[in-house]
Amino acid sequence: MIQELADLALDALHRDEPGAARRIEDLLDVLEGNPQDQRVRQHRLRAGLGPLTSAVWGFRVRGGSEDFWVFWRFLDEAAGEVSVDYIGPRGTSR
């Protein structure tokens, strides 16, 4: 399941960074077929922060001008159900 804001971001990427969007789509297919695949589990964020009780996983895709991230989590790990919560550029903290 792709959350609405992530889906809108992917639509924008298809216009602005079509190569990155295609690579993200390919990896979303991998995620749907096998969320245990290391290609979609490059980074793990800590669990138990705020309302999140399960780990958030992420992977990076290189674009023409910047890298894009996809962050997702299990809704039901036993059933392999996932939620894609973020697709977009890496944020900066200052």
N, C-alpha and C positions, 0 to 999 in steps of 0.2 A: 504494500500500500504506500503510495507516494502522497505525502501531505500536500495540501493545496499550495502553500507558498513555495515549496520545493518544486512542484510541478510548473508553477508560473516561472520560476527561475530557469528551469530546463527549457521551457518555450523560448525565453529570451536568449538563452545560449544558442539555440538552433538558428536564431537570426544573426547574432553577433559573433559567435565562435562555433561554427558548425562542426569543425573537426573535433573539438573538445566535447561537444554535445553528442556526437556519434560514439566517441570512446566511453562517455558516461553511460549512454544507452546500452552499449555492449556489456559494461560491467554491471549494470542493473539487471540485465538478463542472467549474468552469472549469479548475482545475489539471489534472484528469484529461484534459480535452479539449485543452488548450493550455498547457503549463507555461511558455511564453514570454510569455503574457499579462501585461501590466504590473499588472493588478489583484492578481495573486498573487506579484508580484516587487517589492513596495514597499520592502523592506529586504534588504540583502545583508551577511552576516557574512563575515569573512575566512576564506579556505581555508587548509588546511595546519596546523590546530591539533590537536595530539594525533592521534587515529586518523582524523580527518576530513581527506580530501585534496581534497574538492570544496567549493564554496561552499554555505553554508546560506542559504536564502532565507526571507523571512517576510512576513506581511501581518497587519494589525490590523483587528479588527472591534469596533465599539462595542457595549457591552452597556448594560443599564439602570443599573448601579452602577459598572462599571469596563470597561476595554478588555480584549479577549482577543486573544491572539496565536496564530498558526499558523506553525510553523517546519518547513521541509521541505528536502530535498536530492535531487539526481538520484542514482538508482542506476545508470542507463544513459541518459545524455543523448541519444545518437543514437536510442535506441528510445523516448524520452519516458517512461521508467519513473522514478517518484519514490517517496520514502518520507516520509510525514508523521510527524515525530518528536515534536512538541510541540503541544498545544492547551491554552491556559490563560491565566491572568492574567499580566501583566508582572511579573516578579520585581523586587525592589528590592535594591540593594547598599548596604551601609552599613559 
